[in-house]
Amino acid sequence: MSIFSLFSQSLTKETYVFFDTETTGLYPLMGDRIIEIAMIKTKDGNKVDELQLMINPGKPIPPEVTNVNHITDDMVRSMPQFNDEIADKILDFIDDAVLVAHNAAFDIGFLSYEFARLGRVWIKWSAVDTLQAAYKALPSLPKKNLGALCRYYNLVSKDEAEGFHRALFDTECLQNVFYKMMDNEQEFMSRDIDYLINNYGFTGKNMNADIPAILRDAMIDHRVIDGQYKRRDGKIVDLSVKLLAPVWAQSKSKKEKWYLLGETTKNNNIVALVCQNFLNYN
C-alpha cells in the first residue's frame, strides 16, 4: 500500500488513468495515427489495472519515429487497426477516472481523433497535464520532460532511462512522477482534483459551448452540411460534407480547440474542419 502525506490525500484518493501514446508523427489532424497506447489505473495511489495495445496505423512508420520509440512496421503489421473493439476497450478502461498524461494535449488529441474517425463523440473526460504542473511547481528545473522529472525525483537509473519512448514504461514513470509531485511540492498541498483540472488540465465538457448548435446537431445525426468554408489560406470555397464527430486537438499555435471531422460528399475524403470557419451553411 502506498503512503502519502496528509496534505496530498485529497488528490491521491482519486481514481486516475495514467496513459501515454506512441504515434507516427506529431499531428493527428494531418493524418498521423496511434501505434501504441498504454494505460495504468490507480485508486488511493495503488495500481489496480493495466492496459497495453499495439495498433496498426494503416500507413508506414517513418524512420525518424522508429529511431525514437524503436517500433517498426513489422511489429504492428499483424495488429488490428484502431477499430470499435479497441475504442470500447479504452473507454471501458477509462470509465469515469481522471486522465493524466505528460503533455496531455498531445495524447488526448490523438485519442480524440481516433475516436472521431469511428464516429465516436468523446466528450466526457477530464485530464491533468503533468507538464503544465511541472512548469508551475518546478520553475528552476532546466528541463521538464518526463525523463528529467524521473531523474529529479530519483525514480530511474541511467540504464533504466533507455526505456523511455515506449508507452508502458513511460506510463509507469508518469504514475510515479505524478504522485511524487503531488506529495512533495508546495503548489499541490491541500488542493483538490478540481483545482488540478482547472489550472493544469483540460476537459471535454465544453464542446457544446464551442460548436454551434446547427453543426452539433448535424454531427450527431451524421447529416450533410452544405455551405461555404474559409480555408487556412483565407480562400472561401463551397463545401458539402457529412459531419462525423468532434475532435479536441491542440493546433500548431498551441491553442486547444474543437474541430469537426467530416467526410466530403464529392470524393469521400476525411477532413478536419474548424467550426468558426463555416460560412452560410445549412
C-alpha positions, 0 to 999 in steps of 0.5 A: 500500500502506498503512503502519502502525506496528509496534505496530498490525500485529497488528490491521491484518493482519486481514481486516475488513468495514467496513459501515454501514446506512441504515434507516427508523427506529431499531428493527428489532424494531418493524418498521423495515427496511434501505434501504441497506447498504454494505460495504468489505473490507480485508486488511493495511489495503488495500481489496480489495472493495466492496459497495453495495445499495439495498433496498426496505423494503416500507413508506414512508420517513418524512420525518424519515429522508429529511431525514437520509440524503436517500433517498426512496421513489422511489429504492428503489421499483424495488429488490428487497426484502431477499430470499435473493439479497441475504442470500447476497450479504452473507454471501458478502461477509462470509465469515469477516472481522471486522465493524466498524461505528460503533455496531455494535449498531445495524447488526448488529441490523438485519442480524440481523433481516433475516436472521431474517425469511428464516429465516436463523440468523446466528450466526457473526460477530464485530464491533468497535464503533468507538464503544465504542473511541472512548469508551475511547481518546478520553475528552476528545473532546466528541463521538464520532460518526463525523463528529467522529472524521473531523474529529479525525483530519483525514480530511474537509473541511467540504464533504466532511462533507455526505456523511455519512448515506449508507452508502458514504461513511460506510463509507469514513470508518469504514475510515479512522477505524478504522485511524487509531485503531488506529495512533495511540492508546495503548489499541490498541498491541500488542493483538490482534483478540481483545482488540478483540472482547472489550472493544469488540465483540460476537459471535454465538457465544453464542446457544446459551448464551442460548436454551434448548435446547427453543426452539433446537431448535424454531427450527431445525426451524421447529416450533410452540411452544405455551405461555404468554408474559409480555408487556412489560406483565407480562400472561401470555397463551397463545401458539402460534407457529412459531419462525423464527430468532434475532435479536441486537438491542440493546433500548431499555435498551441491553442486547444480547440474543437474541430469537426471531422467530416467526410466530403460528399464529392470524393469521400475524403476525411477532413478536419474542419474548424467550426468558426470557419463555416460560412452560410451553411445549412 
